[in-house]
Amino acid sequence: MQEKEFNLLGEPWIKVSTMLMEQKEVSLLDALLHAHEYADLSGEMPTQDAALLRVLLAAAQTVFYRYDENGKKDEISIENDSDEDTVTERWRNYWDRGKFPEKAVEQCLGAYYERFWLFHPETPFYQVSDLQYGTDYGVECLIGNIKESNNKATKHHFSMAEGERLERLSYAEASRWLIFLQAYGVNIKADKNAQGTKLPVGIGRLGQLGFVMVNSDSLFRILMLNLCPLKNVSDIWKSPKPVWEQAVHTEQGREIAPPDNLPELYTIQSRRVMLKRKDGAVIGFRAIGGDFYSVEDDFNEPMTLWKERKADKKAERKVYIPKVHRSAGHAWEEFPTLIYTENGGHVPGVVQWMDILNREKIFIPDTLLTFRMIGTVYGDQMKYTYGDCIDDTLMLSAGLLSDLGKEWIGSISNEVGKCQMVATGALKHFSSGMSKILCGGGNGKSNTEATLVRSYYCLIDNAFREWLAGIHPAESSREEKMAEWERKSYYYARQTVEDFVTMRNINIYAHKEEEGRTFTVPQIINAYFRELRQIYPGMTEEVGREEMPVQ
């Protein structure tokens, strides 16, 4: 019989940062009961924190739906005639109280104390106690910040971890990576001998999302701002069913119905896992595929960006899938996807919840909301290894969510589009012509384009963030703010090319003959300037520059 060890409710394992920016490990109960005293989660990497946040949100919403702000049992449900007003009033009471009710948290989670043992003879947390099938892995495969080579002969690993940590993990750290594994786990092969289907379950749920959350100045406020206690703005969720309150499933590849409550959605068991221990440390694990369901039109999921899936011409309706983050992208480029729906897109649920809170006057008009976007880029095309981690933020005024602010959204989105036109259009055409002169085209074209686009985005990145954060619809002139940005973007677009020519010490008289045509440096530069004027009409005189004379 397996001995019980390490109960997550009482043992310290969640890494948090205090208001003095000191790091400490706390238990699950402590993280919720003292969330108002902690600044944020501070685990080994942002994706781990995102996965842990979802588990904390599952616990927080379960408490919220069952207890009022004073810790009195009062369940929100259709049977109790609960409605939108009931939910928003309770949320405001929790918010004003400034912390979670101690008695409610202890009763709600304590009732399932046995389900929170990391090791347990029957119900280990987020695991299967006696997993007979699956693949055995070394403990290094549990660590999400390891980069593994594809060379099977050498199996090199690259990680922030050192020494024995590649062979042994403390129970605390293994608990954090277990949560990460369920959220971001790489693709896993089916075991032909295991019970259940052989259907591919894919990567973990969070790995399939363009994860977005609202950031704040304390863990309590982060949890409350991301609570999303209303389904699709106006409906209440079904009764909470976090994983620790569900029956244990052992079969592999179980396709489930889309969850009708967030605690269940946030704690999907995407892997059947059994941790292995020795001498008080985790030394490896066994795993097979677990629960999964389609991400298409899964609008119950509030913490992702969305995009329209390309469909054939016979498609009768639009289908939306999560828009995953790109490693080379910038958070401000996602502004149209975040809050803009002119073409029938779908706004993330956390943004819809911010809209509700704004209407409830939780925020003053000039409050700056910080949206944090976290993701992972897997290390190979088949997603069998981990790659780079993405972590970026975007700040904007809560006033943009007001009726007045919504008049600005289309204009801001247009400016984002113009920046992308510079990068994917004007700079692409310039690099094409210039690479013919410098290196005869070929691979030189893509290298030149990548260099120019990277330089342009580097110049405008902070500038755009500051400009966007400085927009307060009740106080600003929309025409003046748009003109202000266009002057800056036009200037940076010109500076990108001028710096390129100067730093490369390009011969102004250089030229290239091709198919009876002569390409010269001044012609290519002036063509680029003309294209800029089409994107930003009338900007040339404002910045006080003239075109380069054609030689």
DOBA-816820 format. One record per residue (C-alpha): x, y, z. Coordinates in steps of 0.25 Angstrom, whole numbers, plus 5000, padded with zeros to 4 digits. Layout:
N
XYZ ...
//
This chain:
551
500050005000 500550134996 500950235008 500250365008 501250485006 501250635004 499850695005 499750814996 498750885005 499650895017 501050875011 501850995004 501950974989 501451094982 502451204979 501951344982 502651484983 502251574995 502051714994 503451744997 503851654985 504351544994 504051404989 503451294997 502751154996 501351145002 500251045003 499051044994 498251095006 499251195010 499251244995 497751274996 497551325010 498751415009 498651454994 498451594998 499851595004 500551544992 500951614979 500851504969 501251364966 502751344964 503051204959 504151154951 503551214938 502351294933 501651174927 501651094940 501051214947 499951224937 499651074940 499651094955 498751224953 497751134947 497751034958 497651154968 496451214960 495751074960 495851074975 495451224976 494251214967 493751084975 493851164988 493151284981 492051204976 491751134989 491951245000 491751395001 492751495005 492551465020 492751315018 491351285020 490851165011 489951225000 490151154986 489951224973 489151134964 487951134955 487151054966 487351174976 486851274966 488251334964 488451434953 489451534947 489151634958 489451534969 490751494963 491251644961 490751684975 491551564981 492751594973 492751744978 492551694992 493751604991 494551714984 494251824995 494551725006 495951715000 496251565003 495551425002 494751385014 495551295023 494451195028 493951175014 495251145008 495651045019 494250975018 494150975003 495550915001 495750845014 494550755011 495350695000 496650685008 496950535004 496950574990 498150674991 499250574995 500350574985 500550424988 499250344992 498950194991 497650224984 497550374980 498850444978 498650594974 498450604958 498950464956 498550314955 499050234967 499450104960 499650144945 499950014938 500150064924 500850184917 502250234915 503250244926 504050374927 505250424934 504950544944 505650634933 504450624925 503550674936 504350814935 503750914925 504951004924 505850884919 506150894904 506450744899 507250714887 506650624876 507950544876 507450404882 508950364884 509350474893 508050524899 508550664902 507750744912 507850894914 507250954926 507351064937 507350944946 508650894951 509350774957 508450664963 507150744959 507250674946 507050544953 506350574966 505250684969 504750724983 503250694985 502950844985 503650864971 503050734965 501650784969 501850914962 502350834949 501150734950 500250854949 501050904937 501050764931 499550754931 499450894925 500550894914 501050754913 501650714900 501050614890 500950474896 500850344888 499650254891 499950114898 499350004889 499149924902 498450024910 496950034912 496150144905 496350204891 497550224883 497150354879 498250464879 497950564891 498950664886 499750754895 499250804908 498050904908 498851034911 499851004900 498651014890 498251144895 498651294892 498651314907 498251444912 498051494927 497851624934 498951664943 498951744956 499651784968 499351664977 499051524976 497651544981 497351654971 497851564960 496951454964 495751544965 495951614952 496151474945 495051404952 494051424940 492851374949 491851404938 491751314926 491751394913 491451524920 490051494925 489851344929 490351274942 491151154941 490751014945 491250964959 492750954960 493350824958 494950834960 495750714958 495850684973 494350664974 494250574962 494350424960 495750374957 495850334942 496950234937 496650214923 497450274912 496950374901 495550404907 494850504899 493950584908 492850684906 493250834907 493150864922 492050954927 492751014938 494151084940 494750994951 494550874943 495150944930 496350994938 496650864944 496550764932 497350644934 498050644920 498950534924 498850414933 500150424941 500750344953 501950414959 503150324964 503850354977 505050304984 505650354997 504750474999 504950524984 504250504971 505150434961 504250414949 502850384944 501950304935 500850364926 499850334916 498850424909 497650474917 496450564915 496250654903 495150724894 495150814882 495650954884 494751004872 493751104877 494051074891 493551214896 493351164910 494851174910 495051324915 496651334915 497051324900 497051414888 496251364876 496351354861 495551314850 495951174844 496151164829 495051084824 494651044810 493651124802 492551024805 492551054820 491251104825 491751184837 493051244843 493851154852 494751214862 495951144869 496951204879 498051294873 499351244879 500451344882 501651354872 503051364878 503351484869 502051554872 501751674881 500651694890 500151824884 499951754871 498851674877 498051794881 497051774870 496851624874 496751664889 495651764888 495251784873 494051714867 493751794854 493751664846 493051574855 494151524863 494051484878 494651564889 495351484901 494451454913 495451524922 495251654914 493751634914 493851624929 494651754929 493551824921 492551784932 493351834943 493551964936 492051974934 491951944949 492952064951 493951974958 495052054951 495152204949 495252244935 496752264935 497152134941 498152064933 497851914931 498951824929 498751694920 499851594921 500051494909 500751364912 501051244903 502051144899 502651114885 502850964884 504250914880 503950834868 502850824858 502150704864 502150774878 502950664885 503950754892 503850894899 504351024893 504351164896 503451234906 502651364902 502251464913 501851604909 500851714914 499951814908 499451934916 498252014912 497252114919 495952054925 495352164918 495452094904 494451994909 493452104911 492352144901 493252264898 494552184897 493952084887 493952194877 495452194878 495652044876 495452034861 496452154859 497552094868 497351954861 497552034848 498852084853 499351944857 498951904843 499752014837 501051974845 500851834840 500751884826 502051954827 502651824832 502051724823 501951814811 502851934810 504051874816 503851744809 503851814796 505051904800 505851774804 505551704791 506151814783 507251844792 507651694793 507851684778 508851794779 509551744791 509551594789 508751564776 507451524784 507351374788 507551354803 507951494805 506551544802 505951474814 507151514823 507051664819 505551664821 505651594835 506751694839 505951814835 504651774841 505351734854 505951874854 504651944851 503851874862 505051894872 504852044869 503352054870 503151954881 503252034894 502752164887 501452094883 501252034897 501452174903 500552244893 499452134895 499552144910 499352304909 498052294902 496952344911 495652354903 494952454912 496152544911 496852524898 496552564884 496452444875 496952514862 498152574870 498552444876 498452374863 499252474856 500252474867 500552324865 500552334850 501652444851 502452354860 502252224852 502652294839 503852354845 504252214851 503952144837 504952244830 505952234841 505952084839 506352094825 507352214827 508052144838 508152014830 508752094818 509752164827 510152054836 510451964824 511252074817 510452044804 510952114792 509952204787 510352184773 510252034773 509351974763 508851834758 508451794743 507351694743 506451654731 506751784723 506451874736 507451954744 507251954759 507952064767 508052094782 507352234781 506152174772 505952064783 505952164794 505052264787 504052154784 504052114799 503752254803 502652264793 502052144799 502152204812 501352324808 500252234803 500152174817 500352304824 499852414814 500452554816 501452514826 502752554818 502652704820 502352684835 503552614838 504352714830 505052614821 505252614806 505452494796 506752444792 507052504778 507152404767 508552384762 
//
